[in-house]
Amino acid sequence: MQLATLCRFLIGDRQAILTIASDRRALGIGLLFVLSAALAREYDGADLLREPWPLLLPFIVSLSGSFLLYLLVRWVAAGKDTDLPPVARPYWPWLACFWMTAPLAWLYAVPFERFLTPLDAARANVATLAIVALWRVALMVRVIAVLTAWKHRFAFFTLMLFATGAVTCITPFSILQSVGSVMAGVRHENEKERLLASATEFVCVGIWAVLTVSAVVLHPGSSGWKNNAPPEPVQPGGSWRGLLVFAVLSVVVWIPILPFTQPEQQLRLRVERAIKERRFADAVAELTTRSRDDFPPGWELSPKRSLFSSHERSILDLLEPLLDAPASSPGAWLRPQAQALFEESLPYHRWVYDPARDGERLARLLLRLPGGLALAEQHWRTVEVICGEAAGLESQQLVNEVRERRAKQRP
């Protein structure tokens, strides 16, 4: 089997599909392609030395997905009292075809974040995901039709039934997360988060809609599932050396690339772990001595909201040094993000701030920051509870100034 066979397989060529499904050596080639696709997805998105599990996820998903699809095909065939052709009866041909679709994921390797804005990069990534997903759906419909000798419309219905089952398992968690966010008053903070959430909801609703329409239009209970051309047996043979070399190179090519992308991910992980573990001094030491180019493109200082759920350490230990960073310091690029996070923390005053510990510091920041008085007026409840109970001069000054501003606005 040569590289041309893989190319023809990716466009749904019947003979290429049967060649791959008839030779167990395709499993080894496919495994290398899955590893290469995982590297393409994660080479600039995770610290693969300390977070290797993203490389394992495609194997877990493909193994479980292909096996469930295989069981579904067998179940549908049994329900229709239809014998599957010999090539479709074992599980391994389905896994081989599943794995051979992995090269489509090489499109994920395009580093949109390095030459687009975060929002445009998110849009490009969503568009890439849509292209790969639709291509895989069309290809797997063709694989099912070829291996089972079913008509394409019934192969499509079977695949949609499989996709609906997967979405049904995932949707409850998405709904619970969405409901929990609404009940907690949590909203998507930026256009990127809203775009990704909308895309997820669209996919879930879309798959259900497609299944419903196909169930009505295709009449899955009708007869005539089979084509008149069952798959011809293909004898395994020929040299796989060319495709094997290509598969190995698709993995090896990432070795010289990783040294340029992994240091960014390692730094990101150190900072995020320090914030998660509330080691704010360590996080500040990294953030204030690093420039924007040292971090991954598109990375933002956005700690988890669990940061606002405990008062073991003040969040000001993280934000105050960043807001005080001189304009000429390497960490000055974080000031807008730190100010946004500071503003986001104010409504959570009961869990974040303590009057005796934080009253003066909070007042000092609000008096010094551009627009700080307007922010204090907007979150007057926080200022009154935290700064009003503090005994320092700056906290009292802030409270008095905000009270005067509020008094002037009254009719």
C-alpha positions, 0 to 999 in steps of 0.5 A: 500500500502506498501513499496514494492509497491513503489519499484515495481513502481520504476521498472515499475511494471504494478500493482504498477502503477495502484495502485498508480494511483487509490488512491488519498492518493498517492498524500500525500505520493508523496508530502512528497517524493518531499520534501525529494528529495528537501532536498536531493538536497539542504541540502548542497547547499543553506541556506534554512532558508534565501533561501527557494525557492530551496525547492519550485522549485521541486513542481513548476516544477513537478506540471507544468510538470505533467499538461503539460504532461497530456494535451499533452496525452489528445491532442494526444488521441483526435488527434488519436480519441482514448478514454483514459481509465478511470484511465488516464482521470483525472489529479491527477493520473498523478501527483501522478505518477510524485511525486512517482518518487521523491525517485530517486532524493535521489541519489543527496544527495551523497556529492561528493564535500567532497571526490572528487576534484571540477572537479571530483565532477562535473563529478559525479554530471553530471553522477548522473543527467544522471542516474536519468534522464534516469531512470525517462524517462524510468519509465514515458514511462512505466506509459504512456503506462500503463495508456493509453494502448498505445504501448511503442514506441508511449508512448516514442514518446509522452514523447519525444514530451513533452521533446522537448517542454520543451527544446524549451522553455529553449534553446533560453535563453541558446543561448542568454546567450551563444551569449552574453558571446561570444560577451562580450569576456567572456569564461568559466574560469575552467574545471568545468564550461566548463563541465556543459556547455557542458552537457547542450548543449548535453542534448538540442541537444540530445533531439532534435535528439532523437525526430527526429529519433523517428518521422522517425522510429516510424511513429507516424501517423500510426495506432495501438497505442493501446495495447490489454490489457487496464488497469484493474480498481483497487479499492482503499483500504488497509493500507498505514501506512507503506509507510506513515511512510517511507515517513515521515522518509525520511523527518525527517532524514534531521533534524539532518543533517542540523545543520552540513551543514547549517552553511557553507551555511550561511557563504557562503551567507553572503560573497557572499551578501557582495561582491554583495553589494560591502561591501568589508570590511565585506567580507574581515572580514569574509574571512580572519578570516575563514579557508577553512573548514568553507566554503562549499566543492568546494566553490570558491571566484568567484564574478559575472562579474557585479563586473567589471562593476562599479567603485563605489568601487574599487575591490582592496578593496576586493583583496588587503587584501586577497593578503596581508594575511600572510601565517599563517593566516586562510584566506591564503587559498584564496590567489590563488583564489584572485590572479586569480580574480585579473588577471581576473579583469585586462582586465576590467580596464576601468570599474574597476580602476581609476588612481587617486584612484588605480594607486599606489595600483595597481602598489604596488601589481604588484611589490610585487606579484610573476610574477607581472612584467610578468602580467603587461607586459601581460596587458600593456594597463592597466598598461599604462592607470592606473599606467602611469597616477598616480604620485606615485613613485611605479607606475612610477617604474612599468611603467619604468620596464615594458617599459624596459622589452618590449624594450629588447624583441623588435628585 
